[in-house]
Amino acid sequence: MLTNQEKFKKTYLLILAFTSGMVIMAVEISASRLIAPYFGTSTFVWTNIIGVIMVALALGYYLGGKIADTYPNPKMLLKICLIASFVLLTIPFFTGPLVDFISKNILVFKSASFFIFGGSLITVSLLFILPIILLGMVSPFIIKLLSQLDPRVGKDAGLVFSISTVGSILGTFLPTLLFIPYLGTRKTIIIFTLILILIVLIGFLKRKWLIIIPVFILPILWAKFPPIKNAEGIVYEDESTYQYFQIEDKDNFRYLKINEGLGVFSILNLQGGVLTNSYFDFYNLLPYLNGNNSKQEILILGLAGGTISTQLHNFFAKNYDLKMTGVEIDKKMIDSAKKYFNLENENLNIYNLDGRNFLDLTSNNYNSIIIDAYSSQLYISFHLATKEFFEGVKKHLKESGVIAINVNATSANSNLLKSITNTMNLVFKNVYLIPISEDSWNYMVLASDNELDFKKIKSLNKIPELDNIVDHAINNNIKITYDNNFAYLTDDKAPIEYLTDWMVLDYLFKK
């Protein structure tokens, strides 16, 4: 029978197990967001995060058991937790300088894929392996201490792992749903670390003065942190449930960049015009190609900052009965775009949904459907590029309707681009390709069950600003048929990131 003091000790150790499990998972979730501004959130990055965390935990479990057998003292456990906490507190402040050092001094080979994989692996290892090893020691150490109170080690071991796992569940949901969207990643790490510090300090009952330590740390939560990524011309930055994004003014244009910033997701011409000298401009061809020259209902999946909708409104609202529907999964991005990209206009209805979910829920049909949803780096969202997705898109096209998607590809024969055009050829009778420019990786892919008459665009276009785009489309469009040398994409198998990474590597090796 346990004494009251032994019951208190056991309860405290179980609370510590819960807290350490919660912090480990909160740190793992936060790790992906902390390095996303530098390396993105691809499967490469997640593989490195999970791999490093698992290696650190394995080492921690082993070392924790050995140290617990050698020094079965609660104070030793508390010191381990305290050291881990203070290391975690430094991480939000050293990530930027560390990545800067790594990129300039270690990653000599500058390919995008190598930088993302190698850079994220080195960064995650240097930042997280030590504190996670220390936190990994907690569970076996607690089991050893509990065995001194109760010989039923199996029961207590199961209890420790169960309670620690419940803490991990909480550490998974709270950062994602609450702390990161409202407070940011860096403050999320600090908050969970402070919780651990408070629990640890309760264990040092004879040293009550230690309780004042959080008083000196707490003001950090109210401090205004510097930008996560320093860059010239930053107008705004924020973190949402989905991503980190930054708005930057440069050379008379405003750019919306996501995560590591390798791709530009929206552009605003600050000189008063609306054209961007980018692939966005080519979506203005759609009202001339979809067979309806008076009433235009256009759906945009991946609204971002609204570059496409702003251009269509500017060029076609006066002479067409124009109705646009914009779908964007990130509510914070919608709010920021309203403020910094002039997103709103009377012809645009905005929905905060995933593009595929929207198609499942709506009964409307459209003259044109635009897919411009990139998740990070150069990656098209895989679930918006499969055979099943395009079949769903086709159901929402009006007669003579057209869909358009921009694909980042190093050449017209890249495996990635061919896989997408093959997939579209399985669903639509006609697929066309327009290379945007010789020095650009952008290819506009158009698909319809009707043959598209590019020559007629010349007579339909009454907008001088679009003359060059129209001429380029007339002279450079290519009809694409199914190529048996390449695969197609399905919901079950759509290796977009793999195809993109190897396409980039192949391009760099051949250069």
N, C-alpha and C positions, 0 to 999 in steps of 0.2 A: 504494500500500500504506500503510495507516494505521500510525502508530507506536503503541506501548503507551499513551502518554499520550492520543493521539487516540482510541484504542479505549475507554479509560476515560471520556473526555469524552462519547463517543457513547452508551455504555452508561448513563451517569448521566442524560443528557438523555432517553433513552427511559424510564428509571425515573420521571423527573419527569413525562413525558407520561402514563404509566400512573397515577401518583398523582393528578395533577390531574383526569384523567377520572373516577377513582373518587370523588374528593371532590365534583365537580360533581353527579354522580348521587346520591350520598349526601345532599347538601344538598337536592336537589330532592325526594327521597322524604321527608326529614325536614321540609321546608317544609310539606307537607300536614298532617303531624301536629302541627307547632308551632302552626299557626293554627286547627286543628280545634276546640280548646276555645272559640274566639271566633266562628268563622264556619262550622263544620261541614265536611263533606267532599263537598258536592254537586258536580255537574258545573260549576256556576258557579265554585266555588273552584278545582277542578282546571284549568279553562280558564285562569283567571288565572295560576296557578302556571306551567303549561306555556308560556303566552304570554309572560309576563315573562321566564322563563328563556331562551326562544328569542330574544327581542329582545336580551337582554343578551349572549348568546353571539354573535349576529350582529355586534353592535357590537364585542365583544371580538375576534372574528376579524379584523375590518377594522382596528381600531386596533392590534392586535398586529402585523399585517403592516407597517403604516406605521412604528410605533416600531422594529420590528426592522430595517427598512431604514435608519432614521436612526441608531439606536444598537445595532448588532449586537454587543452585549456580554453575556456570560453573567451578569455581576453585575446588569445592568439587569433581566434576566428574574427572577433570584432576589429582587430587591427588590420586583418586582410581586407575586410569589407570597407574599412575607412580608407585604406590606400587605393582600392579600386574606385571608390567614390571620388577622391580628389583627382585621380587620373581622368575619369569621365568628365569632370568639370572643366578640364583644359581643352577637351576635344572641340567644342564649338568655336573656340578662339584660334586654334592652330590649323584647322582644315585648309583654309585658303592659302596661307603661307606654305604649308606642306606641299600642296598640289603644285603651287608655283615653283617650288624648289625641284620637285620631281620632274616636272615637265621641261625644266631648263637644264637640269644636270644629269638626269638618269635616262629619260626616254629619248635617246638620240635618234632612233628609228621613228620617223614621224607619221607613219600611216595611221589613218583614223582608227582602224580596228585594233592595231597594236597599242595605240595610245589608250583606247577605251579599256581593253582587257588588261594590259600590263599596268597602266596607270591606276586603275581602280583596285587591282590586286595589291599593289604596293601600298597604296593609300589606306585601304581597309586594314591591311596587316599591321601597318605602323600605328594606326589610330586605335584599333579595337582589340588586338590580340592580347595585350597585357591585361586590361581591365576585365575582359571576358574570362581569361584564365583564372584570375583572382576570384571572380564571381562563381566560376565553375567549381571552385574548391568548397563552396558553402555547403552544398547538399551532403557530400560524404562526411564533411566535418561535423555537421549537425547530427547525422546518423551515429557517428562515433560518440558524441556527447550524450545523445539519448540512450545509447547502450549502457552508459554508466548509471542511468536512472532506472532502466527497465531491461531485463535480459531478453525480452521478446523483440529481437533486432529486426526480424522480417516484417513484423507488423509496423514498427516505427519507420522502417525504410520505405514501405509502401505509403505510409501516411505523409512522409516528407516529400516524396516524388509527386503524390497526388496534390498536395497543397501547393507545391511549387508550380505544378502545371496549371492549376487554377489561377495563380498569379500571372503566369505567362499568357493565359487567355485574356486577362484584363489588360496586360501590357501590350497585347495585340490590338485590341479594339479602341482603347482610350486615345492613344496617339493619333490613329488614323481618323477617327470620327470626331474628336474634340480638340486635342491640344495642338496638333500640327496645323490644321486649317485656321485656328483662331489665334494661336500664339507663335507659330513658326517652329521649325525643327530644332533650332539651337536652344530656345527656351524650354522646349519639351524635354530635351536631354537633361537640362539643368533641374527642372521640376522633379523628374523621377529620381535623379541623383540625390536631391535634397530629401526626398522621402526616405531613401535608404540611409542617408546620414542621420536623420532624426531617429530612426529605429535603432541604428547602431549606438547612438549616444545614450539612448535609454539603457542600454546594456552596461554603460559605464556609470552605474548609479553612484559610486563613491566619488566620482569626479564631475560633480554637477556643473562646474564652471564650463565644461565642454559644450553645454547646451547653448551657450551664447554664439557658438560658431555659425549656425545657420543665420543668425541675426546679421552677420557681416556678408553672407552670401545672398540673402533674400533680395536686397536692392537690385541685384543683377536683372531680376525679372522685370523691373520697371525701367531699366536702362534702354536707351535707343541704340540698337546695334548698328554698326556700319553695314553698307551693302554686302550681300553675300559674295557677289562677284564685282570687283572694281572694274569699271569700264568708262571710257569717256562718253559723255552725253547721256548718262542714265537719267531717265525721267521718272521711272517707277519700277518697283519689283515687288513680288509677292509670292506666297506659296499657297497652293490649294490642296485639296484632297488628292488631286491627280498629278500635279507637277509644280515645279518652280518656273516662273516666267519673269522676263525682264523686258522693259520697254526702253528703247534707246533711240536718240536722235543723232543722225550722222549724215552729212552731205545733203542736206535739204530733204531727207526722208526720215520717217519714223518707222522703226522696226520692232516687231514683236518676236522675241526669241524664247524658246522653251528649253529648260534643263541646261544642257551643256552649250547650247547656242550655235550648233553647227548648221542648223536649218533655220530659215526665216519663215514664220507662219503668217505674218500679215505685214503689209507695207502701206504707209500713208504718205502721199506727196505733200510736203509742207509748203510748196511754192504755189499751191492753189489748183494745180491740175489733179487728175485722178489716175493717170497711167503710171505704171511703176517700172517699166522696162524689165518686167519679169513675166513668168508664165501666167500670173493672175490675169494679165491683159487679154489672153487668148480665150478666156471664157466668154468674152463679149461677142464671139462668133455664134454662140448658140441660138440667139433669137433669129438668125438668118438661116439656120440649118434645120430647125425642128418642125418646119412645115406650117407654122402658124405666124403670120405676119401682122396680126392685129392684137391678139390677146396672148399674153405670156404668163404662164404659171411655172415658176422655177423653184426647185428645191435645192438647198445647199446643205450638204452633210459635212460638217467641219467648218463652222462659221468663223471661229477664231476672232480676229479683230474686225472682220467684215469688209476686207478689201474687195472681194468679189461682189458682194451685195451693193457696196457703195458705188462701184463702177457701173454696174447694171442700172442702178437707179439714176445715175448721172446721165447715161447715154440713152436710155430707153423709156424712162418714165413719162416723158412729154408726148411721145408719139405712139406709145403702146399702152394698152390696158395691162399694166405690169403688177403682178402679185408675186412676192417672194416669201419663201419660208426658210428660215435659217435654223439649223440644229447644231447646238454646241453642248458638249457634255460638262464643261467646266463653268460653273456659275460665276466664280470669281473672275474668270476671263471675260465673260459677258459684261459684268459690271465695269471692269477696267476698260474694255473696248468702247463702252458708251461714253466714258470720260475722255479717253485719249485717242480714239480712232473714229469719232463721229459715226458710231455704229448705227444709231437709230434713224429711220426715215419712215414716211407714211406708207411705203410700199412693202415694208418688211415686218413679218411676224416671227418672233424669236421663241424657240423652245429649248429648254434646258434638259436635254436627253441624249443618250447614246444614239447614233445614227440608225443603227439596225433596230433598236427598240422602237424608235419613232416610226419606221416603216411598218413594223408589226402592229402598231397601234392606230395608224392613220388609215382612213378610207379614201383619201384624196389621190387624184392622179395629176401628173405634171407634164408640161411640154418638154422640160429639160430637168435632169437631175445631175447635180455636180457633186462629186466625191472628192473632198480635199482634206482628209483626216489623217494627219501624220501624228504618231505618238511621241517619238523622240528621234533625234539624229535624222536619218534619211528613211526611217522605217514607216511604211504604210501600215495602218492598223490592220492586222491580218484578217480579222473577221469582216472587214469591209473590202475584201479582195477575192473572195471565194466564189465558187460556182453557185452555192446555195444563196449567197448574198445577192449576186447579180440576178438570179431568178426572182428574188423578192423585189429587187429594183424594177425589173421588167413589168411586174404586175401593177406598178404605180406609174407607168408611162402612158401618156395618151397616144392616140394613133399618130404616127410619124414622129414620136418622141425620140429624144437623143439623151444619152448619158455621156459624161465627160469626167476623166480622171487624169491628174498629172502624175507621172511616174518618174522618179529620179533614177536614171540609168546611165551607165558609162558609154553605152552604144546601143544601137537599134537591135543588136543581136545578143544583148545580155540575157543571161538565164532568167533574171528577175522580170525583165520587161516581156520576154517571150512567154513566160509562165502566165503573166497577167493577160496578155492578148489571146493566148490559147484559151484561157478560162472564159473570157468574154466571147470568143468565137463559138464556144459550146452553147451559149445562151442567145446571142444575137446573130442575125444573118449577115450583118456588115460591121466590120471593125476597121477603123482608120487610125493612122499615126501621123502626128505632126511634130517633127523635131523643132524645138523652139529656137535654138541657135547652135552654131558650130562649137562655141565655147561653153555651152550650158549642158548640164546633165538632165535637163527637163524635156520630157516627151509628153505631149498631150495625146491621150488616147480617147477616141470617140467611138460610140457604138449605137447602132439602131437597126431595127428590122427593115427600114427603108434605106435605099441607096442615097447617100448624101451628095448633093450637087454643089460642089464648092465654087464652080464657075459663076453660079447665079448670085453669089454673095456680092460680087462687084456691082451689079445693077441694084441690089437691094440696099447697099450701104450708102447712107446720106450723111455720114459723120466723118469729116475730114481727119479727125484724130485717129480713126481706126483704119485709115487707108493702108498704112504699112503692114498692119496685122493681117488685114484681108489679103493683100498681095502675097504675103508670106504663106498664108494658108493655102491659097490657090496654087502656088508654085511648088509647095513642099509636102502636100498631103500624100500619104501612101496607104493603099488598101492592103490590110494584113489578113492573111488566111491562116488556118491552123497549121502549125509546124510540128510534125511528128517527132522531131528531134528533141523536143522539150516537153515538159510535163504541164499539168494544169493544177489549180489550187482548189482544195475542198476544205470544209470545216474540220475534217479529220486530219488533213495534212496540208498545212500552209506555212512552210518554213521561210517566211518573209525575211526575218533577221539574218538567218543563215545565208540566204541568197544574196542579200544586200552586202553583208560583210565580205563574202568571197568575191563578189563582183568588184568591190573596192580594192581588195588585195590583188586581184588579177590585173586590174588597171594599173596599180602602182608598180607591179613587177614588170609589166610590159613597157612601162613608160621609159 
